C-alpha cells in the first residue's frame, strides 16, 4: 500500500498518524469524528495527523485496510499499527487500546 504525501510528512515529523473509517454522514459517524478530533487536540496535543475516510465514498480504501465494521480507528504511526473498532466514547480505553499510553500494571 502506498503512503500519501500527508502521512509521509507526518511520519517524518514524528507525529501520530490516525485513520478513522466511518460509514456515511450519520450521527454515529459525526460523533466518532468529533471524539477522535478531541483526542488529537487534548491527549495528543495537536501532534497528530487525522485522515477521515468514508467507506461509501472510498470503498477501495476500506478493502485495502480490511475494514469490516465502522467506526474503525487505526493508528498507523508510530508502529506497531493498532486498531480500535466500535464505540469511541471512552477516551481512556481508546488511549490504552491504541497503545498511546502504557497499560496499567496489575498488582499480583
C-alpha positions, -999 to +999 in steps of 0.1 A: +000+000+000+013+034-009+016+062+017+001+095+010+023+126+010+005+138+040+012+107+060+049+107+048+054+142+061+037+133+095+059+102+098+090+122+092+079+148+118+073+121+144+035+128+146+009+102+153-009+092+121-045+081+126-071+070+101-108+069+110-131+049+088-168+059+090-199+049+071-217+080+056-228+112+074-247+095+102-249+108+137-227+079+148-201+089+122-202+125+132-198+116+169-168+094+160-151+122+141-158+146+169-143+122+196-112+115+176-106+152+169-110+158+206-085+131+213-060+146+189-064+181+203-064+172+240-045+140+246-021+141+217-017+179+220-021+185+183+008+162+175-015+142+152-025+138+116-060+125+112-075+112+080-112+106+079-124+081+053-160+075+044-162+038+032-192+047+010-171+073-009-139+054-009-147+016-008-113+007-022-096+021+009-120+001+031-110-031+012-072-022+013-074-017+051-097-047+056-124-027+074-152-049+085-171-025+108-174+012+115-162+033+131-127+019+130-098+039+141-063+028+130-031+042+145-006+039+116+023+056+132+042+051+154+044+014+150+030-011+157-002-005+138-032-007+162-070-008+155-099+002+176-134-008+163-167+004+177-177+029+204-152+057+206-168+074+237-143+060+262-112+081+255-092+064+283-099+030+269-091+042+234-057+055+245-048+022+261-061+001+232-042+022+206-011+020+228-010+057+231-004+054+269+011+024+287-014-002+301-017-001+339+002-028+357-019-053+376-008-059+412-001-095+420 
